[in-house]
């Protein structure tokens, strides 16, 4: 159990108190989590061994696996109808894996195209199946999520796929689409654990750990058990969800230390107040940064429509490219780290995950205001 809050720990750690990490992933981790991992690195739970050298099929690691799943079921209220998996290969592997498991050759799929990562998911699915883009924000430059009434029919689709939050484009759905009984699949990499959600409404949800769940190296998959049983024999065993369910996510050797860190992260979320508190903090952080953009009288620009703005990933820019470079240099010197926008977009991007304290958003907003006064 991790008791110290991120704010209090940052205040006690002078080397971290001056720095706020806005990376989109691998992203900021709670200092109490890293501190506990540091303390236990050489000797976990009196065993005399590090988790880094503990066999993954022994009782010590089995206990970590069981506690991690139990904590996740508690936080997300995951029903027994859904299995929890921790897999390797990142969310990108899931683009293909879910297609192979949830559909058969000849079955069409329905996808929403709302930004960079949904477009990547569509491209991967099209290598295997016919994809119908049932809803799209491409025409508006990925600045506004498509309304429910704008969706095209998809009654024959094997499943419906959405990316509720686009990490690069900063676009977020403000609703969960109706799917007419078709399984809903969602890439929740950047918003998992940041707010309550009704897991029972999803056929599959998946999330790379490195943004809002823990360190890079594992991917969370929560899948309705009946869907996991549907893969055909043409799917290799290592790519079948049922293989990993039967093996308890231990079909092959996992990155054990990463799994252990995710367990610590989940404990931290619970100790800090759970998903309701994470949602409150996400709203507070994003409001502070968006206010700094909107009150700059056009000095800073965020292209996303207010109703579709992400509470987690905020891209913004300055019309003068040279000023953007100066902004990033000065921000880095002020301890505001990794604010560079994605290489495909340029500009700046502030990623405000659970482990980002409110003071980080406040410090960024103050810096933005000061920079605009000096250069506007």
The 8 nearest C-alpha neighbors of each residue, nearest first, counted from 0:
[[1, 266, 2, 267, 270, 263, 269, 265],
 [2, 0, 267, 3, 266, 270, 31, 32],
 [1, 3, 270, 0, 4, 267, 31, 271],
 [4, 2, 1, 31, 8, 5, 7, 6],
 [5, 3, 6, 7, 8, 2, 271, 31],
 [4, 6, 8, 7, 29, 30, 9, 31],
 [7, 5, 9, 4, 8, 356, 10, 358],
 [6, 8, 10, 4, 9, 5, 11, 3],
 [9, 7, 11, 5, 10, 6, 4, 12],
 [10, 8, 16, 12, 6, 11, 7, 15],
 [9, 11, 7, 8, 12, 16, 6, 13],
 [12, 10, 8, 9, 13, 7, 16, 15],
 [13, 11, 9, 14, 15, 10, 16, 8],
 [12, 14, 16, 15, 11, 10, 17, 9],
 [13, 15, 12, 16, 17, 18, 9, 11],
 [16, 14, 18, 17, 13, 12, 9, 19],
 [17, 15, 9, 13, 18, 10, 14, 12],
 [16, 18, 15, 334, 14, 13, 19, 333],
 [17, 19, 334, 15, 16, 335, 20, 336],
 [20, 18, 335, 359, 336, 334, 21, 17],
 [19, 21, 336, 22, 27, 337, 335, 18],
 [22, 20, 350, 349, 337, 338, 336, 19],
 [23, 21, 337, 26, 24, 20, 350, 338],
 [24, 22, 350, 26, 25, 21, 210, 166],
 [25, 23, 26, 210, 22, 209, 27, 215],
 [24, 26, 209, 210, 215, 23, 214, 22],
 [25, 27, 24, 22, 210, 23, 209, 28],
 [26, 28, 20, 354, 29, 355, 22, 25],
 [27, 29, 354, 30, 26, 213, 32, 33],
 [30, 28, 354, 32, 31, 5, 33, 27],
 [29, 31, 33, 32, 34, 5, 28, 8],
 [32, 30, 34, 29, 33, 35, 3, 8],
 [33, 31, 35, 30, 29, 34, 263, 264],
 [32, 34, 36, 30, 35, 31, 37, 29],
 [33, 35, 31, 37, 32, 36, 30, 38],
 [36, 34, 38, 32, 37, 33, 31, 39],
 [35, 37, 33, 39, 34, 38, 40, 32],
 [38, 36, 34, 40, 35, 39, 33, 41],
 [37, 39, 35, 36, 40, 34, 41, 42],
 [40, 38, 43, 36, 42, 37, 41, 35],
 [39, 41, 37, 49, 36, 38, 42, 43],
 [40, 42, 49, 39, 48, 43, 47, 38],
 [43, 41, 47, 48, 49, 39, 40, 45],
 [44, 42, 39, 49, 45, 46, 48, 50],
 [45, 43, 46, 42, 39, 47, 48, 59],
 [44, 46, 47, 43, 42, 48, 39, 49],
 [45, 47, 48, 44, 43, 42, 49, 59],
 [46, 48, 42, 45, 43, 49, 41, 44],
 [49, 47, 42, 46, 43, 41, 52, 50],
 [48, 50, 41, 42, 51, 40, 52, 43],
 [49, 51, 53, 52, 256, 43, 48, 255],
 [50, 52, 49, 256, 53, 255, 40, 48],
 [53, 51, 50, 49, 54, 48, 255, 55],
 [54, 52, 50, 51, 55, 49, 48, 60],
 [55, 53, 56, 57, 52, 60, 59, 50],
 [54, 56, 60, 57, 53, 255, 252, 61],
 [57, 55, 54, 61, 60, 58, 249, 59],
 [56, 58, 54, 59, 55, 60, 61, 53],
 [57, 59, 61, 60, 62, 56, 55, 63],
 [60, 58, 62, 61, 57, 63, 53, 55],
 [59, 61, 63, 62, 58, 55, 57, 64],
 [62, 60, 58, 64, 63, 59, 57, 65],
 [61, 63, 65, 60, 64, 59, 58, 66],
 [64, 62, 60, 66, 61, 65, 67, 259],
 [65, 63, 61, 67, 62, 66, 60, 68],
 [64, 66, 62, 68, 67, 63, 69, 61],
 [67, 65, 69, 63, 68, 64, 70, 62],
 [68, 66, 262, 64, 70, 69, 65, 63],
 [67, 69, 71, 65, 70, 66, 72, 64],
 [68, 70, 66, 72, 71, 67, 65, 73],
 [71, 69, 73, 67, 68, 72, 66, 74],
 [70, 72, 68, 74, 73, 69, 75, 67],
 [73, 71, 77, 69, 76, 75, 70, 74],
 [72, 74, 70, 76, 71, 75, 69, 77],
 [75, 73, 71, 72, 76, 70, 273, 274],
 [74, 76, 77, 72, 73, 71, 195, 196],
 [77, 75, 73, 72, 74, 78, 198, 71],
 [76, 78, 72, 75, 198, 79, 81, 73],
 [79, 77, 80, 81, 76, 199, 198, 72],
 [78, 80, 81, 77, 82, 224, 223, 72],
 [79, 81, 78, 223, 224, 82, 199, 77],
 [82, 80, 223, 222, 79, 224, 78, 221],
 [81, 83, 222, 221, 224, 223, 84, 80],
 [84, 82, 221, 220, 81, 222, 85, 68],
 [85, 83, 220, 248, 219, 86, 221, 82],
 [84, 86, 219, 218, 248, 217, 220, 83],
 [87, 85, 218, 217, 84, 219, 248, 88],
 [86, 88, 217, 89, 218, 216, 85, 253],
 [89, 87, 92, 90, 86, 91, 217, 218],
 [88, 90, 91, 218, 207, 92, 87, 217],
 [89, 91, 93, 207, 92, 206, 218, 88],
 [90, 92, 89, 93, 94, 88, 120, 95],
 [93, 91, 88, 94, 90, 95, 89, 96],
 [92, 94, 96, 90, 95, 91, 97, 89],
 [95, 93, 120, 91, 92, 96, 123, 97],
 [96, 94, 98, 93, 97, 92, 124, 123],
 [95, 97, 93, 99, 98, 94, 92, 238],
 [96, 98, 100, 99, 93, 95, 101, 94],
 [99, 97, 95, 96, 101, 100, 102, 124],
 [98, 100, 96, 97, 101, 102, 95, 234],
 [101, 99, 230, 97, 98, 102, 96, 239],
 [102, 100, 98, 97, 99, 230, 229, 226],
 [103, 101, 157, 98, 100, 99, 106, 104],
 [102, 104, 106, 105, 99, 101, 231, 100],
 [103, 105, 106, 128, 102, 127, 107, 99],
 [104, 106, 103, 107, 128, 129, 102, 127],
 [105, 107, 104, 103, 102, 157, 108, 156],
 [108, 106, 129, 156, 130, 157, 105, 128],
 [107, 109, 156, 130, 157, 158, 131, 129],
 [110, 108, 159, 131, 133, 156, 132, 130],
 [111, 109, 160, 132, 159, 133, 161, 131],
 [110, 112, 134, 161, 135, 133, 132, 113],
 [113, 111, 135, 117, 118, 114, 136, 134],
 [112, 114, 136, 135, 141, 117, 111, 137],
 [115, 113, 117, 141, 116, 165, 168, 112],
 [114, 116, 118, 117, 119, 167, 168, 165],
 [117, 115, 119, 118, 114, 120, 165, 162],
 [116, 118, 120, 119, 112, 114, 115, 162],
 [117, 119, 121, 115, 116, 120, 112, 114],
 [120, 118, 116, 122, 117, 121, 123, 115],
 [119, 121, 117, 123, 94, 118, 122, 116],
 [122, 120, 118, 124, 119, 123, 125, 117],
 [121, 123, 119, 125, 120, 124, 118, 126],
 [122, 124, 120, 121, 125, 126, 94, 95],
 [123, 125, 121, 126, 127, 122, 128, 95],
 [126, 124, 128, 122, 127, 123, 129, 130],
 [125, 127, 124, 123, 128, 122, 129, 95],
 [128, 126, 125, 124, 129, 123, 98, 99],
 [129, 127, 125, 124, 130, 126, 107, 104],
 [128, 130, 107, 125, 108, 131, 106, 127],
 [131, 129, 108, 107, 125, 109, 128, 132],
 [130, 132, 109, 133, 108, 110, 129, 107],
 [133, 131, 110, 134, 111, 109, 130, 112],
 [132, 134, 151, 150, 131, 109, 110, 111],
 [135, 133, 111, 150, 132, 145, 112, 151],
 [134, 136, 112, 137, 111, 113, 145, 132],
 [135, 137, 141, 113, 138, 139, 145, 144],
 [136, 138, 140, 141, 135, 139, 113, 112],
 [137, 139, 136, 140, 135, 141, 142, 143],
 [140, 138, 137, 141, 136, 142, 143, 135],
 [139, 141, 137, 142, 138, 136, 143, 114],
 [142, 140, 136, 137, 139, 114, 143, 113],
 [141, 143, 303, 140, 304, 139, 302, 170],
 [144, 142, 307, 304, 141, 303, 136, 145],
 [143, 145, 172, 136, 307, 146, 113, 171],
 [146, 144, 136, 135, 134, 149, 143, 147],
 [145, 147, 149, 148, 144, 150, 134, 176],
 [146, 148, 149, 150, 176, 145, 177, 174],
 [147, 149, 146, 150, 145, 151, 134, 176],
 [148, 150, 146, 147, 145, 151, 134, 133],
 [151, 149, 134, 133, 148, 147, 152, 146],
 [150, 152, 133, 134, 153, 149, 132, 148],
 [153, 151, 154, 150, 133, 155, 109, 156],
 [152, 154, 156, 155, 109, 151, 133, 131],
 [153, 155, 156, 152, 179, 181, 178, 180],
 [156, 154, 153, 157, 107, 106, 108, 181],
 [157, 155, 108, 107, 158, 153, 154, 109],
 [156, 158, 108, 102, 106, 107, 155, 101],
 [157, 159, 182, 156, 181, 108, 183, 109],
 [158, 160, 109, 183, 110, 184, 182, 181],
 [161, 159, 184, 110, 185, 183, 109, 111],
 [162, 160, 185, 111, 163, 110, 184, 186],
 [161, 163, 186, 164, 185, 117, 165, 187],
 [164, 162, 172, 171, 161, 187, 165, 185],
 [165, 163, 171, 162, 170, 166, 172, 309],
 [166, 164, 170, 169, 168, 167, 114, 171],
 [165, 167, 169, 312, 168, 164, 189, 23],
 [168, 166, 165, 169, 341, 115, 312, 314],
 [167, 169, 165, 170, 166, 114, 141, 314],
 [170, 168, 309, 312, 165, 313, 166, 167],
 [171, 169, 165, 309, 308, 307, 168, 164],
 [170, 172, 164, 309, 307, 163, 308, 173],
 [173, 171, 163, 174, 144, 307, 164, 170],
 [172, 174, 171, 307, 175, 306, 144, 163],
 [175, 173, 172, 176, 147, 163, 146, 171],
 [174, 176, 177, 173, 172, 163, 147, 200],
 [177, 175, 174, 178, 147, 183, 161, 146],
 [176, 178, 179, 175, 147, 180, 183, 181],
 [177, 179, 181, 180, 176, 183, 159, 182],
 [180, 178, 181, 177, 154, 153, 182, 176],
 [179, 181, 178, 182, 177, 154, 183, 158],
 [180, 182, 178, 158, 179, 183, 159, 157],
 [183, 181, 158, 202, 159, 184, 180, 201],
 [182, 184, 201, 159, 202, 158, 160, 181],
 [185, 183, 160, 203, 204, 202, 159, 201],
 [186, 184, 204, 161, 162, 160, 187, 205],
 [185, 187, 162, 205, 188, 206, 204, 161],
 [188, 186, 206, 191, 190, 189, 205, 185],
 [206, 189, 187, 207, 186, 190, 191, 210],
 [188, 190, 210, 187, 211, 191, 166, 164],
 [189, 191, 193, 187, 188, 192, 211, 164],
 [190, 192, 187, 193, 188, 189, 211, 206],
 [193, 191, 194, 274, 190, 211, 212, 195],
 [192, 194, 277, 190, 278, 191, 274, 353],
 [195, 193, 278, 274, 192, 275, 277, 196],
 [196, 194, 274, 275, 75, 197, 193, 192],
 [197, 195, 198, 194, 75, 76, 192, 200],
 [196, 198, 199, 200, 195, 201, 76, 75],
 [197, 199, 200, 201, 196, 77, 75, 76],
 [198, 200, 197, 201, 78, 77, 202, 81],
 [201, 199, 198, 197, 202, 183, 182, 196],
 [202, 200, 183, 203, 199, 198, 184, 204],
 [201, 203, 182, 183, 223, 184, 222, 200],
 [204, 202, 222, 184, 201, 221, 223, 185],
 [203, 205, 185, 221, 184, 220, 186, 201],
 [204, 206, 220, 186, 219, 187, 221, 185],
 [188, 207, 205, 187, 219, 218, 186, 208],
 [206, 208, 218, 188, 90, 89, 209, 219],
 [207, 209, 212, 213, 218, 215, 217, 210],
 [210, 208, 215, 214, 25, 213, 24, 207],
 [209, 211, 24, 26, 189, 208, 25, 212],
 [210, 212, 352, 189, 213, 209, 191, 208],
 [213, 211, 208, 210, 209, 261, 264, 191],
 [212, 214, 261, 208, 209, 211, 264, 260],
 [215, 213, 209, 208, 257, 216, 25, 212],
 [214, 216, 209, 208, 217, 25, 213, 257],
 [215, 217, 87, 257, 214, 254, 89, 218],
 [218, 216, 87, 86, 208, 85, 215, 89],
 [219, 217, 207, 86, 208, 89, 85, 206],
 [218, 220, 85, 206, 205, 84, 207, 86],
 [221, 219, 205, 84, 204, 83, 222, 85],
 [222, 220, 83, 204, 82, 203, 81, 84],
 [223, 221, 203, 81, 82, 202, 224, 220],
 [222, 224, 81, 202, 226, 225, 80, 82],
 [223, 225, 227, 81, 226, 82, 222, 80],
 [224, 226, 228, 227, 223, 229, 80, 222],
 [227, 225, 228, 224, 229, 223, 101, 222],
 [226, 228, 224, 241, 240, 225, 229, 223],
 [229, 227, 226, 225, 241, 230, 224, 240],
 [228, 230, 226, 227, 100, 231, 101, 225],
 [231, 229, 100, 228, 101, 239, 234, 232],
 [230, 232, 233, 234, 229, 100, 103, 99],
 [231, 233, 234, 230, 235, 236, 239, 229],
 [232, 234, 231, 235, 230, 99, 236, 103],
 [233, 235, 232, 231, 236, 239, 238, 99],
 [236, 234, 238, 237, 233, 239, 232, 231],
 [235, 237, 239, 238, 242, 234, 232, 240],
 [236, 238, 235, 239, 242, 243, 250, 240],
 [239, 237, 236, 235, 96, 234, 240, 242],
 [240, 238, 236, 242, 241, 237, 100, 234],
 [239, 241, 243, 227, 242, 244, 238, 100],
 [240, 242, 244, 227, 243, 239, 228, 245],
 [241, 243, 245, 239, 240, 244, 236, 246],
 [242, 244, 248, 246, 240, 241, 245, 247],
 [245, 243, 241, 247, 246, 242, 248, 240],
 [244, 246, 242, 243, 247, 241, 248, 250],
 [247, 245, 243, 250, 249, 248, 244, 242],
 [246, 248, 244, 249, 245, 243, 84, 250],
 [249, 247, 243, 246, 84, 85, 250, 244],
 [250, 248, 251, 246, 247, 252, 253, 243],
 [251, 249, 246, 248, 243, 252, 242, 247],
 [250, 252, 249, 253, 248, 237, 246, 243],
 [251, 253, 249, 254, 250, 55, 255, 56],
 [254, 252, 255, 251, 249, 87, 55, 86],
 [255, 253, 257, 256, 258, 216, 252, 217],
 [256, 254, 258, 257, 253, 259, 55, 51],
 [257, 255, 259, 258, 51, 254, 50, 260],
 [256, 258, 260, 259, 255, 254, 214, 261],
 [259, 257, 255, 261, 256, 260, 262, 254],
 [258, 260, 256, 262, 257, 261, 255, 63],
 [261, 259, 263, 257, 262, 258, 264, 256],
 [260, 262, 264, 213, 258, 263, 259, 265],
 [261, 263, 67, 259, 265, 260, 264, 266],
 [264, 262, 260, 266, 261, 265, 32, 267],
 [263, 265, 261, 267, 262, 266, 260, 32],
 [266, 264, 268, 262, 267, 263, 261, 269],
 [267, 265, 263, 269, 264, 268, 0, 270],
 [266, 268, 264, 270, 265, 269, 1, 271],
 [269, 267, 265, 271, 273, 266, 270, 264],
 [270, 268, 273, 266, 267, 272, 271, 265],
 [271, 269, 267, 272, 268, 266, 2, 1],
 [270, 272, 268, 269, 267, 273, 4, 276],
 [273, 271, 276, 269, 270, 268, 274, 275],
 [274, 272, 269, 268, 276, 275, 271, 277],
 [273, 275, 277, 194, 276, 195, 278, 193],
 [276, 274, 278, 277, 273, 194, 279, 195],
 [275, 277, 279, 272, 274, 278, 273, 280],
 [276, 278, 274, 193, 280, 275, 279, 194],
 [279, 277, 194, 281, 275, 276, 193, 280],
 [280, 278, 276, 282, 277, 281, 283, 275],
 [279, 281, 283, 277, 282, 278, 284, 276],
 [282, 280, 278, 284, 283, 279, 310, 277],
 [281, 283, 279, 280, 285, 284, 286, 278],
 [282, 284, 280, 286, 281, 285, 279, 287],
 [285, 283, 281, 287, 360, 286, 282, 357],
 [284, 286, 310, 288, 287, 282, 283, 289],
 [285, 287, 289, 283, 284, 288, 290, 282],
 [286, 288, 290, 284, 285, 289, 283, 360],
 [289, 287, 291, 285, 290, 286, 364, 360],
 [290, 288, 292, 286, 291, 287, 285, 293],
 [289, 291, 293, 287, 292, 288, 294, 286],
 [290, 292, 288, 289, 294, 364, 293, 295],
 [293, 291, 289, 299, 290, 295, 294, 288],
 [292, 294, 290, 295, 291, 289, 296, 297],
 [295, 293, 291, 296, 292, 290, 297, 289],
 [294, 296, 298, 292, 297, 293, 299, 291],
 [297, 295, 294, 298, 293, 299, 292, 300],
 [296, 298, 299, 295, 300, 293, 292, 294],
 [297, 299, 295, 296, 317, 375, 300, 371],
 [300, 298, 317, 292, 297, 316, 295, 315],
 [299, 301, 316, 315, 297, 302, 317, 292],
 [300, 302, 315, 303, 314, 316, 299, 292],
 [301, 303, 142, 300, 304, 315, 314, 141],
 [304, 302, 142, 308, 301, 143, 305, 307],
 [303, 305, 307, 143, 306, 142, 308, 302],
 [306, 304, 308, 307, 303, 143, 302, 309],
 [305, 307, 304, 308, 173, 143, 303, 144],
 [308, 306, 171, 304, 305, 143, 170, 144],
 [309, 307, 170, 305, 171, 303, 306, 169],
 [310, 308, 171, 169, 170, 311, 312, 313],
 [309, 311, 285, 281, 312, 282, 308, 313],
 [310, 312, 351, 309, 350, 352, 313, 281],
 [313, 311, 350, 169, 166, 309, 349, 351],
 [312, 314, 349, 348, 169, 350, 309, 315],
 [315, 313, 348, 347, 169, 301, 349, 312],
 [316, 314, 301, 347, 300, 348, 346, 299],
 [315, 317, 346, 300, 299, 347, 318, 301],
 [316, 318, 299, 319, 323, 298, 300, 320],
 [317, 319, 320, 316, 298, 299, 300, 323],
 [320, 318, 322, 317, 321, 323, 316, 324],
 [321, 319, 323, 322, 318, 324, 317, 346],
 [322, 320, 324, 323, 319, 325, 326, 318],
 [321, 323, 325, 319, 320, 324, 326, 317],
 [324, 322, 326, 320, 321, 325, 317, 327],
 [325, 323, 321, 327, 322, 326, 328, 320],
 [324, 326, 322, 328, 323, 327, 329, 321],
 [327, 325, 323, 329, 324, 328, 330, 322],
 [326, 328, 330, 324, 325, 329, 331, 323],
 [329, 327, 325, 331, 330, 326, 324, 332],
 [328, 330, 332, 326, 331, 327, 325, 333],
 [331, 329, 333, 327, 335, 332, 328, 326],
 [332, 330, 335, 336, 334, 328, 333, 329],
 [331, 333, 329, 330, 334, 328, 335, 336],
 [332, 334, 330, 331, 335, 329, 18, 17],
 [333, 335, 18, 331, 332, 17, 336, 19],
 [336, 334, 331, 330, 19, 333, 18, 20],
 [335, 337, 20, 331, 334, 338, 19, 21],
 [338, 336, 22, 21, 339, 20, 335, 331],
 [337, 339, 348, 347, 21, 349, 336, 340],
 [340, 338, 347, 337, 348, 346, 341, 327],
 [341, 339, 347, 348, 345, 346, 344, 342],
 [340, 342, 344, 343, 345, 167, 339, 348],
 [341, 343, 345, 344, 340, 339, 346, 167],
 [342, 344, 341, 345, 340, 167, 115, 346],
 [345, 343, 341, 342, 340, 346, 167, 168],
 [346, 344, 340, 342, 341, 343, 347, 339],
 [345, 347, 316, 340, 315, 339, 323, 344],
 [348, 346, 340, 339, 315, 338, 314, 316],
 [347, 349, 314, 340, 338, 313, 339, 315],
 [350, 348, 313, 21, 338, 312, 351, 314],
 [351, 349, 312, 21, 23, 311, 22, 352],
 [352, 350, 311, 355, 312, 349, 21, 353],
 [351, 353, 354, 355, 211, 311, 350, 210],
 [352, 354, 355, 277, 193, 211, 351, 281],
 [353, 355, 29, 28, 352, 27, 356, 5],
 [356, 354, 353, 352, 351, 359, 357, 27],
 [357, 355, 358, 359, 6, 354, 5, 360],
 [358, 356, 359, 360, 284, 361, 355, 280],
 [357, 359, 361, 356, 360, 362, 6, 355],
 [358, 360, 362, 357, 361, 356, 19, 363],
 [359, 361, 363, 357, 358, 362, 284, 364],
 [360, 362, 358, 364, 359, 363, 365, 357],
 [363, 361, 365, 359, 364, 360, 358, 366],
 [362, 364, 366, 360, 361, 365, 367, 359],
 [365, 363, 367, 361, 366, 362, 291, 288],
 [366, 364, 362, 368, 367, 363, 361, 369],
 [365, 367, 363, 369, 364, 368, 370, 362],
 [368, 366, 364, 370, 365, 369, 371, 363],
 [367, 369, 365, 371, 366, 370, 364, 372],
 [368, 370, 366, 372, 371, 367, 365, 373],
 [371, 369, 373, 367, 372, 368, 366, 374],
 [370, 372, 375, 374, 368, 373, 369, 367],
 [373, 371, 369, 370, 375, 374, 368, 367],
 [372, 374, 370, 371, 375, 369, 368, 367],
 [375, 373, 371, 372, 370, 322, 369, 298],
 [374, 371, 372, 373, 298, 370, 295, 296]]
